[in-house]
Amino acid sequence: MKFYSIKSVQQLPISLGEAWDFFSSPNNLAKITPADMGFVITSDKKDGEKMYPGQIITYIIKPLLGIPIKWMTEITHVKEGDYFIDEQRFGPYKLWHHKHSFKKTSTGVEMHDEVNYVLPFGFLGTVAHLLFIRKRIEYIFEYRTKFVDNFFGN
């Protein structure tokens, strides 16, 4: 079983409260996901609702060749203003663990993302990772970085 990890750090020129309010809202997930991935939340969502431990979020995403994949994540941990963790319950990965953390700095907020994942299909999963999966995940992080920079005026 091959274990992969991708990390990202981004500086945001906003308050910790603003960062937390934006990123802890499931309604903002589609905004920070590339449009070509066709991301749609299918679970009930309420305006202004914040993530909470035990929350289940279901969605459809088209990560490759426009093929839709149903995905279910659970928000497993939340420490207000500090971090939250989402883990895949059903979806394309054998394991998906994503930690979002925030730290106040003298110029705003430092945001950390760490995704740890395992692919199914043994050797074929390893080949797929080398050919396109890692690049696709990195593309999502690059898009998110650019969107957030533009959205918050960085």
C-alpha positions as CSV (number, residue, x, y, z in Angstrom):
1,M,0.0,0.0,0.0
2,K,1.5,3.3,-1.1
3,F,0.8,6.3,1.1
4,Y,0.9,9.8,-0.4
5,S,0.9,13.3,1.1
6,I,0.5,16.8,-0.3
7,K,1.0,19.9,1.7
8,S,0.3,23.6,1.0
9,V,0.8,26.8,2.9
10,Q,-0.7,30.1,2.0
11,Q,-0.6,33.6,3.5
12,L,-3.9,35.5,3.7
13,P,-4.1,39.2,4.4
14,I,-7.3,38.8,6.5
15,S,-8.2,38.2,10.1
16,L,-8.4,34.8,11.6
17,G,-12.1,35.2,12.0
18,E,-12.6,36.0,8.3
19,A,-10.5,33.0,7.3
20,W,-12.4,30.7,9.6
21,D,-15.8,32.0,8.5
22,F,-15.0,31.5,4.9
23,F,-13.3,28.1,5.0
24,S,-15.5,26.5,7.6
25,S,-18.6,27.0,5.5
26,P,-19.5,24.1,3.2
27,N,-21.2,26.5,0.9
28,N,-17.8,27.9,-0.2
29,L,-16.4,24.5,-1.3
30,A,-17.6,25.0,-4.9
31,K,-16.0,28.4,-5.0
32,I,-12.6,27.1,-4.3
33,T,-12.8,24.1,-6.7
34,P,-12.1,24.5,-10.4
35,A,-15.3,24.8,-12.4
36,D,-14.1,22.1,-14.9
37,M,-14.4,19.6,-12.1
38,G,-18.2,20.0,-11.9
39,F,-18.3,20.1,-8.1
40,V,-21.9,20.0,-6.7
41,I,-22.9,19.5,-3.1
42,T,-25.8,17.0,-3.0
43,S,-26.4,16.9,0.8
44,D,-28.7,19.5,2.4
45,K,-26.9,22.7,3.0
46,K,-28.1,25.7,4.9
47,D,-26.9,29.3,4.3
48,G,-24.5,30.4,7.0
49,E,-24.0,26.8,8.4
50,K,-20.6,26.1,9.7
51,M,-18.8,22.7,9.7
52,Y,-19.2,20.6,12.9
53,P,-17.8,17.2,14.0
54,G,-19.9,14.4,12.6
55,Q,-21.2,16.4,9.7
56,I,-21.6,14.4,6.5
57,I,-21.2,16.2,3.2
58,T,-22.0,14.5,-0.1
59,Y,-21.2,15.7,-3.5
60,I,-20.5,14.8,-7.1
61,I,-17.2,15.7,-8.7
62,K,-15.9,15.1,-12.2
63,P,-12.1,15.0,-11.7
64,L,-11.2,13.3,-14.9
65,L,-12.7,13.3,-18.4
66,G,-16.0,14.6,-17.1
67,I,-16.9,11.3,-15.5
68,P,-19.0,11.9,-12.4
69,I,-18.0,10.4,-9.1
70,K,-20.1,10.4,-5.9
71,W,-18.1,11.3,-2.8
72,M,-19.0,11.4,0.9
73,T,-16.8,13.1,3.5
74,E,-17.2,13.4,7.2
75,I,-16.0,16.4,9.2
76,T,-14.3,14.4,12.0
77,H,-12.6,17.2,14.0
78,V,-13.2,20.9,14.5
79,K,-11.3,23.2,16.8
80,E,-12.9,26.6,16.2
81,G,-10.5,29.1,14.7
82,D,-7.7,26.6,14.6
83,Y,-8.4,23.5,12.4
84,F,-10.8,21.1,10.9
85,I,-10.4,17.6,9.4
86,D,-12.4,16.0,6.7
87,E,-12.2,12.3,5.9
88,Q,-13.6,10.4,3.0
89,R,-16.3,7.8,3.9
90,F,-17.1,6.8,0.4
91,G,-15.4,7.8,-2.8
92,P,-12.5,7.2,-5.2
93,Y,-9.7,6.8,-2.6
94,K,-8.9,4.0,-0.3
95,L,-8.0,6.6,2.4
96,W,-8.5,10.4,2.3
97,H,-7.6,12.6,5.3
98,H,-7.5,16.3,4.8
99,K,-6.5,18.8,7.6
100,H,-7.1,22.5,7.2
101,S,-5.4,24.6,9.8
102,F,-5.1,28.4,10.5
103,K,-2.5,30.4,12.4
104,K,-2.7,34.1,13.1
105,T,0.4,36.0,12.0
106,S,1.4,39.7,12.2
107,T,0.2,40.2,8.6
108,G,-3.0,38.1,8.7
109,V,-3.3,34.3,8.6
110,E,-1.2,31.4,7.6
111,M,-3.3,28.6,6.2
112,H,-2.0,25.0,6.0
113,D,-3.6,22.2,4.0
114,E,-2.4,18.6,4.4
115,V,-3.9,15.8,2.4
116,N,-2.9,12.2,3.1
117,Y,-4.3,9.6,0.9
118,V,-4.0,6.0,-0.4
119,L,-5.2,4.9,-3.8
120,P,-7.1,1.6,-4.6
121,F,-6.0,-0.9,-7.2
122,G,-2.4,-1.6,-6.0
123,F,0.1,-1.2,-8.9
124,L,-2.5,0.3,-11.2
125,G,-3.2,3.0,-8.6
126,T,0.5,3.7,-8.3
127,V,0.7,4.2,-12.1
128,A,-2.4,6.3,-12.2
129,H,-0.9,8.5,-9.4
130,L,2.3,9.0,-11.4
131,L,0.4,9.7,-14.6
132,F,-2.3,12.1,-13.5
133,I,-3.8,11.8,-10.0
134,R,-1.0,13.8,-8.1
135,K,-1.0,16.4,-10.9
136,R,-4.8,16.7,-10.6
137,I,-4.7,17.2,-6.8
138,E,-1.9,19.8,-7.2
139,Y,-4.0,21.5,-9.8
140,I,-6.9,21.8,-7.3
141,F,-4.5,23.3,-4.7
142,E,-3.0,25.8,-7.3
143,Y,-6.5,26.8,-8.3
144,R,-7.5,27.3,-4.7
145,T,-4.4,29.4,-4.0
146,K,-5.1,31.7,-6.9
147,F,-8.8,32.0,-6.1
148,V,-8.2,32.8,-2.5
149,D,-5.5,35.3,-3.4
150,N,-7.9,37.1,-5.7
151,F,-10.9,36.8,-3.4
152,F,-9.1,38.2,-0.4
153,G,-7.1,40.8,-2.4
154,N,-3.6,39.3,-1.8
